[in-house]
């Protein structure tokens, strides 16, 4: 059975773009807690590996305290048009229509509503009434992988189906200014963005470039490390927590995890040309690079996405894939491994072949 391919891939970000320096200086100027720790704040921002980020919020957003409802309402107002544009631009670029879609999978951990993004987007895009919809909520930075797995299963079980995956995260409305080390780290990393991937069979359409086929996927969760990464609902938005131990925990587990995925497909690390590591932070990418023995060139795309966009949670790994597809020009037969990490501590992986 032929493995389903990613037929279309597109990314989208809010129009406002800010430099990392300007974000840090603005937060210091409006937060007494950040002012008190200004030197440490600047150091964290400078060493984050982030150069620019796109935010849906403007400079005046944090002038007053925001309740969780206000933040979530802001999320919904901004998420729907961003998701709509990201999907529509991607479909049109590759010659598909919203009515062609059989399965819609929406991933997010930064907002929630009923009816949710799946229904609102399906209605605005004019998708069919018999559309199968799935929402994957609260899974954090690895959330795109469960979505891609469901899309792969749906299109493998019923050839001819098209499954659309949308990962959309708006982290900026939830930024916390309490001055804690965890909040400063989060405010130095997280940002806003969306990405779509259309999964299915080419059905005779001749692509201009080789398409990445989803050959296999794997997951592993360490239930003894649940406290090291979290996204907690508070009365004033979602509080993001990323333990400083996360890179060490990943480094200790990543080799057997990756080698197991490759071994069952008759491959070794040397057979893989492209590596897409979720840039949760520059330290995470560096640790994984060292453990897997990857070259600087093999992790350049991850660092580039982090520098240009920051950490957009679940959408980020699709930005990395899109960057590789667009800039690195994979050849037919090339293998790629994509990795993301999140609460659990959970590791997710995907093996593709062009």
Buried (B, 14 or more C-beta within 10 A) or exposed (E): EEBBBBBBBBBBBBEBBBEBEEBBBBBBEBBEBBEEBBEEBBBBBEEBBBBBBBBBBEBEBBEEEBEBEBBBBBBBEBBBEBBBEBBBBBBEEBEBEBEBBBBBBBBBBBBBBEEBBBBBBBEBBEBEEEBBBBBBBBBBBBBBBBBBBBBBBBBBEEEEBBBBBBBBBBBBBBBBBEBBEBBBBBBBBBBBBBBBBBBBBEEEEEEEEBBBBBBBBBBBBBEEBEEBBBBEEEEBBBBBBBBEEBBEBBBEBBBEBBBEBBEEEEBEBEEBBBBBBBBBBBBBBBBBBEBBEBEEEBBBBBBBBBBBBBBBBBBBBBBBBBBBBEEBEBEEEBBBBBBBBBBBBBBBBBBBBB
